[in-house]
Amino acid sequence: MVELRNYSLDFAEKFAEYRNNETVLNNGYDKIPRPFTLKDAVELINLQLENKKPNRFFIFCDGEFAGEIGATVKEDVFRLNAEIGYFVAEPFWGKGIATEAIKLITDYIFANFDTVRVVAGVFDFNKASMKALEKNGYYLESIRKNAVIKNGQIMDDCIWVKLKSD
C-alpha cells in the first residue's frame, strides 16, 4: 500500500541516501545539491515542517520510506497551476509506486489548493515517469525541443498535464 506522509526528521538519513542516487539526481533539476547530503536533507525537511499546508510528502510503501513527491503552486498569471516533482528510491523501482503516489498527490492538490491544472516536466529519456503520468490521466501537452541542459547534454523537456475538469 502506497501512502503519503508528512516530512519527519526520523527519515533524514534514508532521504539523503535515496535522494543522492546518481540516477535520481540525473532526473532532477540542478538546484538539488549534488551530492545530496544529510545536512541537505535536514535543511529541506525543516523547511517543509514550517509549512502550514504541506505541499511535499514522503512516499511510503507497505510502511517503508520509498521516496518523495510534492507540488509547487505557481504565482501571478499561472497561480491556478501546480507543478509536481517526485522520485522513488531505487530499491522500489518497477513496483507501481510512482503511479500510485502521482494519483495521491494529484487528488491532494485539487482538493487543497486553488488549481485547475497540474503539470509535470519530464526529461525525454525518462519513459518510466511518462508511463506513470499517463496511467493517471495526464496527457502529453508539448515537447519543448532542446529546452534542457543536464550533465552537459541538451535534451527535450516533455510537458505532461492533468486538468481538474478531466
LUMLUM-828756 format. One line per 2 residues: for each residue z, y, x of N, C-alpha, C, O. Coordinates in pm, whole numbers, plus 50000, padded with zeros to 5 digits. Example, Ala and Ser with C-alpha at 12.3 -4.5 7.8 and 13.67 -1.06 7.14 Angstrom:
2
50780 49431 51319 50780 49550 51230 50780 49670 51320 50846 49668 51424 ~ 50708 49775 51285 50714 49894 51367 50787 50003 51290 50804 50114 51341;
***
This chain:
166
50000 49882 50083 50000 50000 50000 50000 50125 50088 50080 50137 50181 ~ 49910 50217 50057 49899 50342 50132 49974 50451 50057 49962 50464 49936;
50051 50529 50131 50121 50642 50072 50123 50758 50171 50114 50739 50292 ~ 50137 50878 50116 50151 50999 50197 50297 51040 50194 50359 51046 50088;
50351 51069 50311 50491 51112 50321 50499 51243 50396 50415 51273 50481 ~ 50601 51321 50363 50623 51446 50435 50648 51417 50582 50696 51310 50620;
50616 51515 50664 50640 51504 50807 50788 51479 50834 50874 51523 50758 ~ 50815 51410 50942 50952 51384 50986 50952 51370 51138 50863 51307 51196;
51052 51428 51200 51064 51415 51345 51090 51271 51388 51072 51237 51505 ~ 51132 51187 51295 51157 51046 51326 51031 50976 51377 51040 50873 51445;
50915 51031 51345 50789 50965 51383 50713 51043 51490 50594 51018 51512 ~ 50778 51137 51556 50711 51222 51654 50650 51142 51769 50538 51171 51812;
50722 51042 51819 50669 50964 51932 50544 50886 51892 50445 50886 51965 ~ 50549 50819 51778 50432 50743 51732 50316 50838 51702 50201 50808 51733;
50348 50952 51640 50246 51052 51610 50176 51094 51737 50053 51098 51742 ~ 50252 51127 51841 50193 51169 51968 50109 51056 52028 49999 51080 52077;
50161 50936 52024 50088 50821 52081 49956 50799 52008 49851 50786 52071 ~ 49960 50795 51875 49840 50767 51797 49741 50882 51802 49620 50860 51810;
49790 51005 51799 49703 51124 51799 49634 51140 51935 49525 51196 51943 ~ 49697 51092 52040 49644 51108 52175 49536 51005 52208 49483 51008 52319;
49502 50917 52118 49396 50818 52138 49264 50890 52165 49229 50984 52095 ~ 49192 50845 52266 49067 50911 52308 48964 50919 52195 48900 51022 52177;
48948 50812 52119 48851 50813 52009 48895 50909 51899 48813 50981 51843 ~ 49024 50912 51869 49076 51006 51769 49051 51149 51815 49004 51232 51737;
49082 51177 51941 49060 51313 51994 48911 51349 51992 48877 51465 51966 ~ 48824 51254 52017 48680 51281 52019 48623 51309 51880 48511 51360 51868;
48698 51276 51775 48654 51302 51638 48714 51428 51579 48689 51460 51462 ~ 48793 51500 51658 48861 51618 51605 48819 51747 51672 48740 51749 51766;
48875 51854 51620 48848 51987 51676 48910 52000 51814 49008 51932 51847 ~ 48852 52087 51894 48903 52111 52029 49036 52186 52029 49103 52190 52133;
49075 52245 51917 49203 52316 51912 49322 52220 51923 49434 52262 51951 ~ 49298 52091 51901 49404 51991 51919 49425 51974 52069 49330 51946 52142;
49549 51990 52116 49574 51976 52260 49531 51839 52312 49541 51737 52244 ~ 49482 51842 52434 49434 51720 52499 49488 51718 52641 49442 51798 52722;
49581 51636 52676 49638 51529 52593 49730 51586 52484 49780 51698 52496 ~ 49749 51507 52380 49840 51543 52271 49975 51480 52305 49991 51358 52297;
50070 51563 52343 50198 51514 52396 50307 51509 52289 50287 51555 52176 ~ 50421 51453 52327 50536 51452 52237 50576 51595 52202 50612 51623 52088;
50571 51684 52299 50604 51826 52274 50510 51884 52167 50555 51956 52078 ~ 50380 51853 52177 50283 51900 52077 50316 51843 51939 50309 51914 51838;
50352 51717 51935 50385 51652 51807 50507 51718 51744 50506 51748 51624 ~ 50611 51741 51822 50733 51803 51770 50704 51944 51719 50752 51982 51612;
50625 52021 51794 50591 52157 51750 50514 52156 51619 50543 52235 51529 ~ 50417 52067 51607 50337 52059 51484 50423 52014 51366 50412 52069 51256;
50506 51915 51388 50594 51868 51281 50687 51980 51235 50703 52002 51115 ~ 50747 52052 51329 50838 52161 51293 50767 52270 51214 50824 52327 51121;
50643 52300 51251 50565 52398 51174 50545 52351 51030 50559 52430 50936 ~ 50513 52226 51013 50489 52172 50880 50618 52167 50797 50614 52186 50676;
50730 52142 50861 50857 52135 50790 50897 52270 50732 50979 52277 50640 ~ 50840 52378 50786 50869 52512 50736 50792 52545 50607 50831 52637 50535;
50686 52472 50578 50604 52500 50459 50681 52468 50331 50740 52361 50318 ~ 50680 52564 50238 50745 52541 50109 50666 52438 50026 50724 52354 49958;
50534 52446 50034 50447 52350 49966 50368 52278 50075 50277 52336 50135 ~ 50402 52152 50101 50334 52081 50209 50183 52073 50188 50136 52058 50076;
50109 52083 50298 49965 52065 50292 49916 51961 50394 49796 51933 50403 ~ 50010 51904 50469 49977 51797 50564 50082 51688 50548 50199 51715 50520;
50037 51563 50565 50126 51450 50545 50099 51342 50649 49991 51334 50707 ~ 50200 51261 50671 50181 51138 50747 50129 51032 50650 50167 51028 50533;
50041 50947 50701 49990 50834 50624 50072 50711 50662 50093 50684 50780 ~ 50118 50639 50562 50189 50513 50583 50115 50402 50512 50060 50422 50403;
50113 50286 50573 50054 50167 50512 50157 50055 50519 50200 50016 50628 ~ 50194 50005 50405 50296 49899 50397 50421 49935 50476 50479 49851 50545;
50461 50061 50466 50584 50108 50530 50571 50148 50676 50667 50195 50736 ~ 50452 50130 50735 50433 50164 50876 50356 50295 50890 50259 50319 50817;
50399 50378 50984 50327 50501 51015 50187 50464 51063 50172 50384 51155 ~ 50082 50523 51001 49945 50483 51031 49850 50598 51057 49733 50575 51089;
49896 50724 51045 49805 50836 51071 49853 50963 51006 49970 50979 50972 ~ 49758 51054 50989 49789 51186 50935 49671 51236 50853 49556 51203 50881;
49701 51316 50751 49597 51378 50670 49649 51510 50617 49768 51526 50592 ~ 49559 51605 50601 49603 51733 50549 49488 51819 50504 49370 51784 50516;
49525 51935 50450 49427 52028 50397 49461 52169 50439 49577 52206 50455 ~ 49356 52247 50457 49370 52390 50481 49302 52460 50365 49181 52447 50346;
49380 52533 50287 49323 52611 50178 49264 52737 50240 49332 52809 50314 ~ 49139 52763 50209 49067 52875 50269 49114 53008 50210 49193 53012 50115;
49065 53117 50266 49106 53251 50223 48984 53333 50183 48870 53290 50197 ~ 49013 53452 50134 48913 53552 50098 48817 53494 49993 48864 53433 49896;
48689 53510 50008 48595 53464 49907 48587 53312 49899 48530 53258 49804 ~ 48644 53243 49997 48645 53096 50000 48779 53039 49952 48806 52921 49971;
48862 53123 49890 49000 53085 49856 49013 52969 49757 49122 52914 49743 ~ 48906 52933 49688 48912 52819 49597 48866 52689 49663 48845 52587 49597;
48850 52694 49795 48808 52579 49875 48924 52529 49961 49008 52607 50005 ~ 48928 52400 49983 49021 52341 50079 48939 52251 50171 48846 52183 50127;
48975 52249 50298 48911 52161 50395 49011 52055 50437 49124 52087 50474 ~ 48970 51929 50432 49059 51822 50474 49022 51773 50613 48908 51784 50658;
49122 51720 50679 49107 51654 50808 49207 51540 50815 49312 51546 50752 ~ 49174 51437 50890 49260 51318 50891 49228 51231 51011 49122 51243 51072;
49322 51144 51042 49294 51037 51137 49381 50917 51099 49492 50931 51047 ~ 49327 50801 51125 49402 50676 51110 49414 50618 51250 49317 50612 51325;
49534 50573 51284 49560 50518 51417 49481 50389 51439 49459 50311 51346 ~ 49438 50370 51561 49350 50258 51594 49400 50121 51547 49319 50042 51500;
49530 50090 51557 49572 49957 51509 49548 49935 51360 49557 49822 51312 ~ 49516 50041 51286 49499 50031 51141 49353 50049 51097 49326 50054 50977;
49261 50057 51190 49121 50078 51156 49064 49958 51080 49106 49844 51101 ~ 48969 49988 50992 48897 49883 50921 48972 49821 50805 48933 49715 50756;
49080 49885 50759 49161 49829 50651 49154 49912 50523 49230 49885 50429 ~ 49066 50012 50517 49053 50093 50397 49160 50200 50382 49172 50261 50276;
49238 50222 50485 49349 50316 50477 49298 50460 50462 49351 50535 50380 ~ 49197 50497 50538 49142 50633 50526 49089 50656 50384 49110 50763 50326;
49021 50558 50330 48966 50571 50195 49076 50602 50094 49062 50693 50012 ~ 49184 50529 50100 49294 50550 50007 49366 50682 50034 49403 50752 49940;
49384 50717 50160 49451 50843 50195 49369 50963 50148 49425 51062 50102 ~ 49238 50954 50160 49149 51062 50112 49164 51079 49961 49170 51191 49911;
49172 50968 49889 49192 50976 49743 49324 51047 49713 49329 51135 49628 ~ 49430 51008 49782 49562 51066 49756 49566 51215 49788 49621 51293 49710;
49509 51255 49901 49514 51398 49938 49425 51480 49845 49459 51593 49810 ~ 49311 51425 49806 49221 51498 49716 49290 51522 49582 49287 51634 49530;
49351 51419 49525 49426 51434 49400 49538 51536 49416 49561 51618 49327 ~ 49608 51531 49529 49719 51623 49556 49669 51768 49562 49730 51858 49505;
49559 51789 49631 49504 51925 49645 49468 51982 49509 49508 52093 49475 ~ 49394 51906 49430 49351 51956 49299 49471 51980 49206 49466 52069 49122;
49577 51902 49220 49694 51917 49134 49788 52029 49179 49862 52084 49097 ~ 49787 52064 49308 49888 52155 49361 49838 52287 49415 49918 52376 49445;
49707 52303 49429 49652 52426 49483 49541 52474 49390 49476 52394 49322 ~ 49519 52603 49387 49415 52662 49305 49282 52644 49376 49232 52735 49443;
49224 52526 49361 49099 52492 49429 49000 52434 49330 49038 52376 49228 ~ 48872 52449 49362 48767 52389 49280 48681 52293 49362 48599 52218 49307;
48699 52295 49496 48623 52203 49580 48699 52172 49706 48774 52254 49760 ~ 48678 52050 49752 48736 52004 49878 48621 51967 49970 48525 51901 49930;
48632 52012 50094 48526 51996 50193 48579 51916 50312 48695 51931 50351 ~ 48494 51832 50369 48526 51762 50493 48405 51769 50585 48295 51729 50548;
48425 51820 50704 48320 51820 50806 48335 51696 50893 48445 51666 50940 ~ 48225 51625 50914 48227 51500 50991 48118 51506 51097 48002 51534 51065;
48154 51479 51221 48054 51473 51327 47954 51362 51295 47991 51258 51240 ~ 47829 51382 51330 47721 51293 51286 47737 51147 51326 47676 51060 51263;
47815 51118 51428 47829 50979 51473 47939 50903 51399 47950 50781 51416 ~ 48021 50972 51319 48137 50908 51258 48102 50851 51120 48142 50905 51016;
48029 50742 51121 47982 50679 50997 48097 50623 50913 48089 50624 50790 ~ 48202 50575 50976 48316 50519 50900 48382 50626 50816 48420 50601 50701;
48397 50745 50871 48459 50855 50796 48369 50895 50678 48419 50920 50567 ~ 48240 50901 50701 48146 50935 50593 48154 50832 50480 48150 50868 50363;
48165 50707 50515 48173 50600 50416 48301 50614 50332 48299 50595 50211 ~ 48412 50647 50398 48540 50665 50326 48532 50782 50229 48585 50774 50118;
48467 50889 50269 48450 51004 50180 48361 50968 50061 48392 51000 49947 ~ 48251 50900 50090 48157 50862 49984 48225 50772 49880 48200 50786 49761;
48309 50681 49925 48381 50592 49833 48473 50670 49738 48511 50620 49633 ~ 48507 50793 49778 48594 50877 49697 48518 50980 49615 48578 51075 49562;
48387 50963 49604 48309 51053 49521 48266 51181 49590 48214 51272 49524 ~ 48287 51191 49719 48234 51304 49794 48084 51283 49812 48038 51169 49819;
48010 51392 49819 47867 51381 49843 47831 51465 49965 47899 51563 49998 ~ 47723 51425 50031 47675 51498 50148 47605 51624 50100 47496 51617 50045;
47668 51737 50120 47613 51864 50074 47511 51921 50172 47407 51974 50132 ~ 47542 51908 50302 47449 51962 50401 47474 51900 50537 47579 51843 50564;
47374 51913 50619 47386 51875 50759 47357 52001 50840 47245 52053 50839 ~ 47458 52049 50908 47439 52168 50991 47391 52121 51128 47469 52072 51210;
47262 52137 51150 47198 52088 51272 47250 52161 51396 47262 52284 51398 ~ 47282 52083 51498 47327 52136 51627 47440 52238 51613 47444 52337 51686;
47531 52213 51519 47637 52309 51489 47764 52288 51570 47852 52374 51573 ~ 47775 52173 51636 47898 52136 51704 47869 52106 51850 47767 52046 51884;
47961 52148 51936 47957 52101 52074 48092 52034 52102 48197 52097 52090 ~ 48086 51909 52137 48206 51830 52162 48183 51750 52289 48084 51678 52301;
48275 51763 52383 48264 51693 52511 48129 51720 52579 48070 51631 52640 ~ 48082 51844 52566 47957 51884 52630 47831 51838 52559 47721 51861 52608;
47846 51773 52444 47731 51721 52371 47712 51799 52240 47807 51816 52164 ~ 47591 51846 52215 47559 51918 52092 47522 51814 51986 47445 51722 52011;
47581 51833 51866 47556 51736 51759 47558 51805 51623 47592 51923 51612 ~ 47520 51729 51521 47520 51779 51384 47659 51767 51322 47739 51681 51358;
47685 51857 51228 47808 51855 51150 47770 51825 51005 47699 51903 50942 ~ 47817 51713 50953 47784 51671 50817 47894 51719 50723 48011 51689 50742;
47855 51795 50621 47949 51856 50528 47953 51775 50399 47855 51768 50325 ~ 48068 51714 50374 48090 51632 50255 48179 51711 50160 48274 51776 50202;
48147 51704 50030 48216 51787 49930 48251 51703 49807 48179 51611 49768 ~ 48365 51737 49749 48402 51684 49618 48444 51804 49533 48529 51884 49573;
48384 51815 49414 48417 51922 49321 48523 51875 49223 48526 51759 49184 ~ 48610 51967 49185 48716 51932 49089 48657 51884 48957 48715 51800 48888;
48542 51939 48922 48478 51903 48795 48416 51764 48796 48377 51713 48691 ~ 48405 51701 48914 48343 51568 48923 48430 51461 48864 48393 51343 48864;
***
